[in-house]
């Protein structure tokens, strides 16, 4: 029976004032012991002009790492899955990004 591991990307854009928006984004990995949350931040060294571009970069990296889009909910929540190989703990669960 195929086993899967799951991840989600969330993004919330909040109007702080009439001219300023704040974008909060997170990457979640789900496992049998709970979840792991990683805040997605702009990384100018990776070419990100803002947090939204950082989200696009993370989504692209998920694809390169074998994750596929499984579902979406609204504009700010994407679910991903990929086959879990073997009975080992996924590497993302034990390593610091």
N, C-alpha and C positions, 0 to 999 in steps of 0.2 A: 504494500500500500504506500503510495506516495505521501511523503510528509513535506510540509511547507513551513517556511518562516515568513513573517510578515513585518511590514514597516508602514509608517504613515508620515506624510509631510503635511504640516498645517501652516497656514499663513493668515494673519489677521491684520487688516489695515484700519487704523483708528485715526479719525480726524481730531487732532489735538487743538487746532485753531483753524481759522478760515484759510490759512496759507501753509499749514504744516500738517503732514501726516506721519504717523509712526507705524512702521511695519514690524510685526513680531512673527518670527517663523521658527518652527521646531521640526526636528526629525525624531521620530519615535521608532524604536525596535521593540517587538513584542516577543516574549519568551515564556516558557512555562513557569518561571519564577517571578514574572512581573514584566515591567517595561523599562527601557532605558531612554532617557530624553537627552537630546543634543540640541542646543540653541544654534540656529543658523544665523550667522553674522556676515556682514559685508567683509570681504577680504580683498583689499586693493591689489595685493600681490598676485591674486588670481584673476585680476581684471574686472572685479565686481564694481560697478558704479553705485550700487545700492543693494539693499537687502533682497529685493525682488530678483535681481540678477544672481545673487548668491543662491536663492532657491532654484533658479533655472540650472545653475551649475551642479547643485546637489542632485537634482532630478536626472540630469545627464549622467552623473557619476553612478547613480543607482542602476541606470540602464547598462552602463559599461560593466557593472559588477554582476549582471545577470538578473536583476530585479525587473519585473514587468508590472505595468499598471493593472491592478485588479478591479478597482472601483474608484469612483469619485463622488463626493457629496458637496454640492454647491461649488463655489469658486475657491474655497480655501482649505479643502481637505481631500487629499489623494492617498489611496491605499495601494501598496505594492506587495508582491509576493515573489518568492523564488523557491525552487525545490531545495529541500534540506538534504544534504548528502551525508549519509552515515548517522551514527548515534552520538556524534561529538557536539559539544557546545559551540554554537556559531562564534566566529572570531570576534564579531562586533560586540558580543556580550562580555568579553573579558579584556579587551584592549581599550585604551583611552585614545580618542580620535586626535 
